[in-house]
Amino acid sequence: MARHYPQAVNSWRTNWPLLASQYRYSERIRRLIYTTNPIEGFHARLRKYTKTKRVFDNDMALLKLLYLSQQRIMEKMAAKPIFAGKEIASEMRLLFGPRFDPQLANTDQQVMSLPRTPSFKTQQQSQQ
């Protein structure tokens, strides 16, 4: 592969610590961070509500429509959870403490440190 794409391979090797930072998190958190489908679905539903009405009397009319649409969309999204929300939230509370949950800011909660990023050579050896 390095013979066919030398610049790409060189870029991966020099930037491996940045590229591998995603492996610090569990698979569930990585899936949540890097999944855009729920966001795209949310935007598509907002467009569905606003596409029939092209002209709004004022900015407040548009904001009201978006707010009410968002409320309706969030109710539907909450009815069918995509991710294991409670498990991910508890894991993120452990990892990020007060940054994730402001209620933890006043407690003496121990924040778990992230595991080290695997080196490029370790990843390469495990794939062989």
OpenMM code with the backbone's topology and positions (N, CA, C; nanometers):
from openmm import Vec3, app, unit

residues = "MET ALA ARG HIS TYR PRO GLN ALA VAL ASN SER TRP ARG THR ASN TRP PRO LEU LEU ALA SER GLN TYR ARG TYR SER GLU ARG ILE ARG ARG LEU ILE TYR THR THR ASN PRO ILE GLU GLY PHE HIS ALA ARG LEU ARG LYS TYR THR LYS THR LYS ARG VAL PHE ASP ASN ASP MET ALA LEU LEU LYS LEU LEU TYR LEU SER GLN GLN ARG ILE MET GLU LYS MET ALA ALA LYS PRO ILE PHE ALA GLY LYS GLU ILE ALA SER GLU MET ARG LEU LEU PHE GLY PRO ARG PHE ASP PRO GLN LEU ALA ASN THR ASP GLN GLN VAL MET SER LEU PRO ARG THR PRO SER PHE LYS THR GLN GLN GLN SER GLN GLN".split()
positions = [
    Vec3(0.0821, -0.1189, 0.0000),
    Vec3(0.0000, 0.0000, 0.0000),
    Vec3(0.0870, 0.1259, 0.0000),
    Vec3(0.1955, 0.1221, 0.0743),
    Vec3(0.2846, 0.2378, 0.0810),
    Vec3(0.3459, 0.2666, -0.0554),
    Vec3(0.3615, 0.1649, -0.1349),
    Vec3(0.4186, 0.1828, -0.2679),
    Vec3(0.3199, 0.2556, -0.3603),
    Vec3(0.1909, 0.2254, -0.3457),
    Vec3(0.0898, 0.2872, -0.4310),
    Vec3(0.0502, 0.4268, -0.3843),
    Vec3(0.0485, 0.4488, -0.2529),
    Vec3(0.0040, 0.5768, -0.1966),
    Vec3(0.1063, 0.6290, -0.0954),
    Vec3(0.2240, 0.6659, -0.1374),
    Vec3(0.3280, 0.7037, -0.0410),
    Vec3(0.2939, 0.8281, 0.0406),
    Vec3(0.2294, 0.9262, -0.0199),
    Vec3(0.1965, 1.0479, 0.0545),
    Vec3(0.0908, 1.0197, 0.1608),
    Vec3(-0.0080, 0.9393, 0.1255),
    Vec3(-0.1134, 0.9071, 0.2217),
    Vec3(-0.0571, 0.8288, 0.3402),
    Vec3(0.0250, 0.7315, 0.3123),
    Vec3(0.0833, 0.6498, 0.4200),
    Vec3(0.1743, 0.7351, 0.5077),
    Vec3(0.2532, 0.8211, 0.4464),
    Vec3(0.3410, 0.9091, 0.5231),
    Vec3(0.2590, 1.0029, 0.6116),
    Vec3(0.1491, 1.0539, 0.5581),
    Vec3(0.0617, 1.1416, 0.6365),
    Vec3(0.0035, 1.0675, 0.7568),
    Vec3(-0.0397, 0.9424, 0.7358),
    Vec3(-0.0940, 0.8637, 0.8466),
    Vec3(0.0131, 0.8397, 0.9529),
    Vec3(0.1314, 0.8090, 0.9113),
    Vec3(0.2378, 0.7806, 1.0084),
    Vec3(0.2757, 0.9045, 1.0885),
    Vec3(0.2862, 1.0191, 1.0226),
    Vec3(0.3262, 1.1405, 1.0949),
    Vec3(0.2143, 1.1941, 1.1830),
    Vec3(0.0891, 1.1678, 1.1472),
    Vec3(-0.0248, 1.2205, 1.2238),
    Vec3(-0.0956, 1.1138, 1.3060),
    Vec3(-0.0313, 1.0002, 1.3274),
    Vec3(-0.0976, 0.8897, 1.3970),
    Vec3(-0.1514, 0.9273, 1.5356),
    Vec3(-0.0786, 1.0026, 1.6179),
    Vec3(-0.1358, 1.0362, 1.7494),
    Vec3(-0.2691, 1.1110, 1.7388),
    Vec3(-0.2833, 1.1952, 1.6405),
    Vec3(-0.4103, 1.2655, 1.6218),
    Vec3(-0.5183, 1.1733, 1.5662),
    Vec3(-0.4807, 1.0912, 1.4712),
    Vec3(-0.5777, 1.0006, 1.4103),
    Vec3(-0.6257, 0.8935, 1.5081),
    Vec3(-0.5368, 0.8480, 1.5928),
    Vec3(-0.5704, 0.7392, 1.6846),
    Vec3(-0.6376, 0.7867, 1.8126),
    Vec3(-0.6547, 0.9166, 1.8273),
    Vec3(-0.7151, 0.9661, 1.9518),
    Vec3(-0.8562, 0.9126, 1.9725),
    Vec3(-0.9251, 0.8754, 1.8662),
    Vec3(-1.0592, 0.8208, 1.8810),
    Vec3(-1.0599, 0.6872, 1.9552),
    Vec3(-0.9479, 0.6149, 1.9535),
    Vec3(-0.9416, 0.4844, 2.0199),
    Vec3(-0.9312, 0.4956, 2.1712),
    Vec3(-0.9243, 0.6166, 2.2217),
    Vec3(-0.9237, 0.6352, 2.3674),
    Vec3(-1.0601, 0.6028, 2.4270),
    Vec3(-1.1614, 0.6127, 2.3449),
    Vec3(-1.2981, 0.5958, 2.3932),
    Vec3(-1.3497, 0.4563, 2.3597),
    Vec3(-1.4537, 0.4162, 2.4318),
    Vec3(-1.5144, 0.2862, 2.4044),
    Vec3(-1.5842, 0.2905, 2.2688),
    Vec3(-1.6190, 0.1749, 2.2187),
    Vec3(-1.6836, 0.1667, 2.0874),
    Vec3(-1.8176, 0.2412, 2.0871),
    Vec3(-1.8918, 0.2324, 2.1976),
    Vec3(-2.0213, 0.3014, 2.2033),
    Vec3(-2.0047, 0.4522, 2.1913),
    Vec3(-1.9061, 0.5073, 2.2612),
    Vec3(-1.8846, 0.6529, 2.2561),
    Vec3(-1.8325, 0.6932, 2.1186),
    Vec3(-1.7434, 0.6131, 2.0617),
    Vec3(-1.6937, 0.6452, 1.9267),
    Vec3(-1.8079, 0.6474, 1.8264),
    Vec3(-1.8976, 0.5527, 1.8380),
    Vec3(-2.0115, 0.5470, 1.7464),
    Vec3(-2.0990, 0.6708, 1.7626),
    Vec3(-2.1180, 0.7135, 1.8847),
    Vec3(-2.1991, 0.8326, 1.9091),
    Vec3(-2.1304, 0.9576, 1.8548),
    Vec3(-2.0011, 0.9699, 1.8763),
    Vec3(-1.9278, 1.0884, 1.8327),
    Vec3(-1.9235, 1.0974, 1.6809),
    Vec3(-1.8975, 0.9878, 1.6138),
    Vec3(-1.8732, 0.9912, 1.4704),
    Vec3(-1.9942, 0.9560, 1.3854),
    Vec3(-2.1105, 0.9419, 1.4449),
    Vec3(-2.2302, 0.9137, 1.3674),
    Vec3(-2.3032, 1.0427, 1.3391),
    Vec3(-2.3270, 1.0698, 1.2129),
    Vec3(-2.3982, 1.1914, 1.1748),
    Vec3(-2.5412, 1.1626, 1.1322),
    Vec3(-2.5789, 1.0363, 1.1224),
    Vec3(-2.7137, 1.0039, 1.0762),
    Vec3(-2.8239, 1.0674, 1.1610),
    Vec3(-2.8172, 1.0640, 1.2936),
    Vec3(-2.9230, 1.1300, 1.3711),
    Vec3(-2.9298, 1.2806, 1.3435),
    Vec3(-2.8151, 1.3427, 1.3244),
    Vec3(-2.8131, 1.4864, 1.2969),
    Vec3(-2.8729, 1.5141, 1.1601),
    Vec3(-2.8323, 1.4355, 1.0606),
    Vec3(-2.8867, 1.4533, 0.9269),
    Vec3(-3.0370, 1.4271, 0.9252),
    Vec3(-3.0809, 1.3268, 0.9987),
    Vec3(-3.2241, 1.2977, 1.0072),
    Vec3(-3.3012, 1.4112, 1.0712),
    Vec3(-3.2425, 1.4691, 1.1746),
    Vec3(-3.3063, 1.5827, 1.2421),
    Vec3(-3.3212, 1.7004, 1.1457),
    Vec3(-3.2142, 1.7307, 1.0706),
    Vec3(-3.2203, 1.8413, 0.9752),
    Vec3(-3.3206, 1.8135, 0.8633),
    Vec3(-3.3270, 1.6891, 0.8178),
    Vec3(-3.4234, 1.6530, 0.7130),
    Vec3(-3.5661, 1.6731, 0.7629),
    Vec3(-3.5916, 1.6366, 0.8871),
    Vec3(-3.7264, 1.6560, 0.9426),
    Vec3(-3.7590, 1.8032, 0.9591),
    Vec3(-3.6614, 1.8838, 0.9976),
    Vec3(-3.6855, 2.0283, 1.0056),
    Vec3(-3.7189, 2.0838, 0.8675),
    Vec3(-3.6465, 2.0401, 0.7658),
    Vec3(-3.6763, 2.0861, 0.6291),
    Vec3(-3.8161, 2.0427, 0.5867),
    Vec3(-3.8575, 1.9246, 0.6298),
    Vec3(-3.9909, 1.8750, 0.5957),
    Vec3(-4.0985, 1.9685, 0.6503),
    Vec3(-4.0786, 2.0176, 0.7716),
    Vec3(-4.1763, 2.1083, 0.8316),
    Vec3(-4.1732, 2.2472, 0.7681),
    Vec3(-4.0565, 2.2913, 0.7225),
    Vec3(-4.0458, 2.4282, 0.6717),
    Vec3(-4.0595, 2.4390, 0.5201),
    Vec3(-4.0531, 2.3281, 0.4468),
    Vec3(-4.0542, 2.3385, 0.3008),
    Vec3(-4.1893, 2.3815, 0.2446),
    Vec3(-4.2967, 2.3546, 0.3149),
    Vec3(-4.4287, 2.3918, 0.2631),
    Vec3(-4.4562, 2.5406, 0.2792),
    Vec3(-4.3854, 2.6034, 0.3696),
    Vec3(-4.4071, 2.7462, 0.3938),
    Vec3(-4.2810, 2.8209, 0.3535),
    Vec3(-4.2869, 2.8936, 0.2436),
    Vec3(-4.1701, 2.9616, 0.1900),
    Vec3(-4.1508, 3.1018, 0.2468),
    Vec3(-4.2587, 3.1676, 0.2850),
    Vec3(-4.2495, 3.3060, 0.3322),
    Vec3(-4.3040, 3.3125, 0.4748),
    Vec3(-4.2285, 3.3768, 0.5626),
    Vec3(-4.2716, 3.3950, 0.7007),
    Vec3(-4.2960, 3.5430, 0.7245),
    Vec3(-4.3957, 3.5738, 0.8077),
    Vec3(-4.4290, 3.7134, 0.8356),
    Vec3(-4.3114, 3.7889, 0.8946),
    Vec3(-4.2418, 3.7220, 0.9860),
    Vec3(-4.1246, 3.7837, 1.0486),
    Vec3(-4.0332, 3.6727, 1.1019),
    Vec3(-3.9223, 3.7109, 1.1573),
    Vec3(-3.8270, 3.6134, 1.2093),
    Vec3(-3.8864, 3.5315, 1.3231),
    Vec3(-3.9704, 3.5945, 1.4036),
    Vec3(-4.0290, 3.5246, 1.5184),
    Vec3(-4.1211, 3.4115, 1.4718),
    Vec3(-4.1904, 3.4307, 1.3612),
    Vec3(-4.2772, 3.3251, 1.3088),
    Vec3(-4.1940, 3.2033, 1.2695),
    Vec3(-4.0799, 3.2264, 1.2051),
    Vec3(-3.9905, 3.1167, 1.1688),
    Vec3(-3.9357, 3.0474, 1.2933),
    Vec3(-3.8936, 3.1260, 1.3916),
    Vec3(-3.8407, 3.0677, 1.5149),
    Vec3(-3.9448, 2.9835, 1.5876),
    Vec3(-4.0695, 3.0316, 1.5907),
    Vec3(-4.1768, 2.9546, 1.6556),
    Vec3(-4.1992, 2.8224, 1.5840),
    Vec3(-4.2019, 2.8269, 1.4501),
    Vec3(-4.2212, 2.7042, 1.3737),
    Vec3(-4.1067, 2.6065, 1.3981),
    Vec3(-3.9843, 2.6557, 1.3967),
    Vec3(-3.8692, 2.5688, 1.4222),
    Vec3(-3.8719, 2.5116, 1.5632),
    Vec3(-3.9098, 2.5930, 1.6606),
    Vec3(-3.9153, 2.5462, 1.7992),
    Vec3(-4.0190, 2.4350, 1.8141),
    Vec3(-4.1392, 2.4590, 1.7619),
    Vec3(-4.2447, 2.3581, 1.7744),
    Vec3(-4.2092, 2.2317, 1.6957),
    Vec3(-4.1479, 2.2490, 1.5802),
    Vec3(-4.1045, 2.1333, 1.5013),
    Vec3(-3.9995, 2.0539, 1.5775),
    Vec3(-3.9058, 2.1258, 1.6371),
    Vec3(-3.8004, 2.0599, 1.7145),
    Vec3(-3.8595, 1.9820, 1.8312),
    Vec3(-3.9578, 2.0386, 1.8985),
    Vec3(-4.0219, 1.9681, 2.0095),
    Vec3(-4.0863, 1.8386, 1.9612),
    Vec3(-4.1563, 1.8452, 1.8494),
    Vec3(-4.2231, 1.7273, 1.7945),
    Vec3(-4.1205, 1.6218, 1.7511),
    Vec3(-4.0144, 1.6661, 1.6863),
    Vec3(-3.9107, 1.5741, 1.6397),
    Vec3(-3.8425, 1.5059, 1.7582),
    Vec3(-3.8106, 1.5823, 1.8616),
    Vec3(-3.7423, 1.5249, 1.9781),
    Vec3(-3.8298, 1.4235, 2.0502),
    Vec3(-3.9604, 1.4458, 2.0540),
    Vec3(-4.0503, 1.3466, 2.1145),
    Vec3(-4.0439, 1.2155, 2.0374),
    Vec3(-4.0446, 1.2243, 1.9043),
    Vec3(-4.0380, 1.1033, 1.8225),
    Vec3(-3.9029, 1.0340, 1.8356),
    Vec3(-3.7962, 1.1134, 1.8408),
    Vec3(-3.6629, 1.0542, 1.8536),
    Vec3(-3.6441, 0.9879, 1.9897),
    Vec3(-3.7025, 1.0453, 2.0936),
    Vec3(-3.6896, 0.9880, 2.2279),
    Vec3(-3.7676, 0.8581, 2.2397),
    Vec3(-3.8708, 0.8430, 2.1588),
    Vec3(-3.9521, 0.7223, 2.1653),
    Vec3(-3.8764, 0.5997, 2.1174),
    Vec3(-3.7824, 0.6174, 2.0256),
    Vec3(-3.7034, 0.5032, 1.9777),
    Vec3(-3.5553, 0.5355, 1.9898),
    Vec3(-3.4960, 0.4994, 2.1029),
    Vec3(-3.3547, 0.5318, 2.1247),
    Vec3(-3.2645, 0.4580, 2.0266),
    Vec3(-3.1668, 0.5313, 1.9751),
    Vec3(-3.0721, 0.4741, 1.8801),
    Vec3(-2.9540, 0.4131, 1.9546),
    Vec3(-2.9128, 0.4796, 2.0592),
    Vec3(-2.7954, 0.4381, 2.1342),
    Vec3(-2.8360, 0.3979, 2.2752),
    Vec3(-2.7472, 0.3305, 2.3432),
    Vec3(-2.7678, 0.2971, 2.4838),
    Vec3(-2.7361, 0.4226, 2.5644),
    Vec3(-2.8291, 0.5147, 2.5672),
    Vec3(-2.8063, 0.6480, 2.6222),
    Vec3(-2.7609, 0.6507, 2.7674),
    Vec3(-2.8247, 0.5722, 2.8532),
    Vec3(-2.7903, 0.5755, 2.9953),
    Vec3(-2.6488, 0.5226, 3.0193),
    Vec3(-2.6140, 0.4158, 2.9479),
    Vec3(-2.4805, 0.3590, 2.9646),
    Vec3(-2.3733, 0.4553, 2.9139),
    Vec3(-2.3990, 0.5175, 2.7994),
    Vec3(-2.3028, 0.6126, 2.7437),
    Vec3(-2.2904, 0.7347, 2.8343),
    Vec3(-2.4037, 0.7829, 2.8855),
    Vec3(-2.4003, 0.9002, 2.9734),
    Vec3(-2.3200, 0.8706, 3.0997),
    Vec3(-2.3392, 0.7524, 3.1587),
    Vec3(-2.2644, 0.7209, 3.2809),
    Vec3(-2.1151, 0.7066, 3.2505),
    Vec3(-2.0817, 0.6496, 3.1347),
    Vec3(-1.9411, 0.6363, 3.0969),
    Vec3(-1.8787, 0.7741, 3.0729),
    Vec3(-1.9527, 0.8629, 3.0095),
    Vec3(-1.9009, 0.9971, 2.9829),
    Vec3(-1.8886, 1.0783, 3.1121),
    Vec3(-1.9776, 1.0540, 3.2084),
    Vec3(-1.9640, 1.1202, 3.3390),
    Vec3(-1.8338, 1.0782, 3.4057),
    Vec3(-1.8004, 0.9497, 3.3951),
    Vec3(-1.6750, 0.9018, 3.4536),
    Vec3(-1.5544, 0.9628, 3.3830),
    Vec3(-1.5611, 0.9701, 3.2514),
    Vec3(-1.4484, 1.0213, 3.1740),
    Vec3(-1.4304, 1.1720, 3.1880),
    Vec3(-1.5397, 1.2466, 3.1814),
    Vec3(-1.5291, 1.3913, 3.1723),
    Vec3(-1.5770, 1.4670, 3.2950),
    Vec3(-1.6393, 1.3986, 3.3882),
    Vec3(-1.6806, 1.4608, 3.5137),
    Vec3(-1.7630, 1.5864, 3.4945),
    Vec3(-1.7215, 1.6965, 3.5572),
    Vec3(-1.8003, 1.8200, 3.5532),
    Vec3(-1.8160, 1.8793, 3.4128),
    Vec3(-1.7240, 1.8477, 3.3228),
    Vec3(-1.7395, 1.8998, 3.1862),
    Vec3(-1.8604, 1.8387, 3.1178),
    Vec3(-1.8945, 1.7151, 3.1513),
    Vec3(-2.0114, 1.6507, 3.0927),
    Vec3(-2.1362, 1.6785, 3.1742),
    Vec3(-2.1237, 1.6737, 3.3046),
    Vec3(-2.2378, 1.6910, 3.3940),
    Vec3(-2.2058, 1.7995, 3.4961),
    Vec3(-2.2577, 1.9214, 3.4788),
    Vec3(-2.2252, 2.0317, 3.5702),
    Vec3(-2.2608, 2.0035, 3.7158),
    Vec3(-2.3519, 1.9109, 3.7415),
    Vec3(-2.3890, 1.8788, 3.8793),
    Vec3(-2.2727, 1.8154, 3.9551),
    Vec3(-2.1765, 1.7586, 3.8841),
    Vec3(-2.0615, 1.6972, 3.9493),
    Vec3(-1.9546, 1.7993, 3.9872),
    Vec3(-1.9710, 1.9232, 3.9463),
    Vec3(-1.8678, 2.0250, 3.9687),
    Vec3(-1.8425, 2.0491, 4.1167),
    Vec3(-1.9429, 2.0335, 4.2002),
    Vec3(-1.9278, 2.0625, 4.3418),
    Vec3(-1.8983, 1.9386, 4.4258),
    Vec3(-1.8772, 1.8266, 4.3608),
    Vec3(-1.8481, 1.7046, 4.4369),
    Vec3(-1.7007, 1.6709, 4.4237),
    Vec3(-1.6564, 1.5804, 4.5060),
    Vec3(-1.5175, 1.5358, 4.5015),
    Vec3(-1.5050, 1.4092, 4.4178),
    Vec3(-1.5872, 1.3996, 4.3144),
    Vec3(-1.5891, 1.2813, 4.2278),
    Vec3(-1.4544, 1.2645, 4.1584),
    Vec3(-1.4030, 1.1439, 4.1618),
    Vec3(-1.2776, 1.1141, 4.0943),
    Vec3(-1.3053, 1.0972, 3.9452),
    Vec3(-1.2334, 1.1681, 3.8610),
    Vec3(-1.2515, 1.1572, 3.7169),
    Vec3(-1.1492, 1.0582, 3.6635),
    Vec3(-1.1997, 0.9584, 3.5943),
    Vec3(-1.1138, 0.8537, 3.5402),
    Vec3(-1.0303, 0.9100, 3.4250),
    Vec3(-0.9038, 0.8767, 3.4200),
    Vec3(-0.8200, 0.9244, 3.3102),
    Vec3(-0.8402, 0.8351, 3.1885),
    Vec3(-0.8171, 0.8921, 3.0717),
    Vec3(-0.8335, 0.8175, 2.9478),
    Vec3(-0.7159, 0.7239, 2.9274),
    Vec3(-0.7399, 0.6089, 2.8665),
    Vec3(-0.6287, 0.5196, 2.8359),
    Vec3(-0.5378, 0.5822, 2.7313),
    Vec3(-0.4169, 0.5361, 2.7257),
    Vec3(-0.3206, 0.5901, 2.6302),
    Vec3(-0.3605, 0.5529, 2.4876),
    Vec3(-0.3266, 0.6396, 2.3954),
    Vec3(-0.3507, 0.6135, 2.2543),
    Vec3(-0.2535, 0.5072, 2.2072),
    Vec3(-0.3020, 0.4030, 2.1376),
    Vec3(-0.2097, 0.3007, 2.0896),
    Vec3(-0.1168, 0.3591, 1.9844),
    Vec3(0.0049, 0.3119, 1.9821),
    Vec3(0.1009, 0.3614, 1.8840),
    Vec3(0.0691, 0.3017, 1.7477),
    Vec3(0.1203, 0.3628, 1.6453),
    Vec3(0.0972, 0.3142, 1.5102),
    Vec3(0.1520, 0.1725, 1.4925),
    Vec3(0.2692, 0.1466, 1.5491),
    Vec3(0.3303, 0.0148, 1.5347),
    Vec3(0.2464, -0.0915, 1.6042),
    Vec3(0.1893, -0.0590, 1.7213),
    Vec3(0.1048, -0.1543, 1.7914),
    Vec3(-0.0177, -0.1886, 1.7086),
    Vec3(-0.0791, -0.0869, 1.6492),
    Vec3(-0.1953, -0.1103, 1.5639),
    Vec3(-0.1579, -0.1937, 1.4420),
    Vec3(-0.0430, -0.1639, 1.3835),
    Vec3(0.0029, -0.2348, 1.2647),
    Vec3(0.0304, -0.3824, 1.2974),
    Vec3(0.0902, -0.4078, 1.4127),
    Vec3(0.1226, -0.5450, 1.4514),
    Vec3(-0.0039, -0.6240, 1.4814),
    Vec3(-0.1037, -0.5592, 1.5422),
    Vec3(-0.2270, -0.6318, 1.5763),
    Vec3(-0.3075, -0.6657, 1.4522),
    Vec3(-0.2893, -0.5904, 1.3440),
    Vec3(-0.3631, -0.6190, 1.2220),
    Vec3(-0.2989, -0.7310, 1.1413),
    Vec3(-0.1728, -0.7605, 1.1668),
    Vec3(-0.1036, -0.8667, 1.0902),
    Vec3(-0.1242, -1.0015, 1.1485),
] * unit.nanometer
topology = app.Topology()
chain = topology.addChain("A")
for resn in residues:
    res = topology.addResidue(resn, chain)
    for name in ("N", "CA", "C"):
        topology.addAtom(name, app.Element.getBySymbol(name[0]), res)
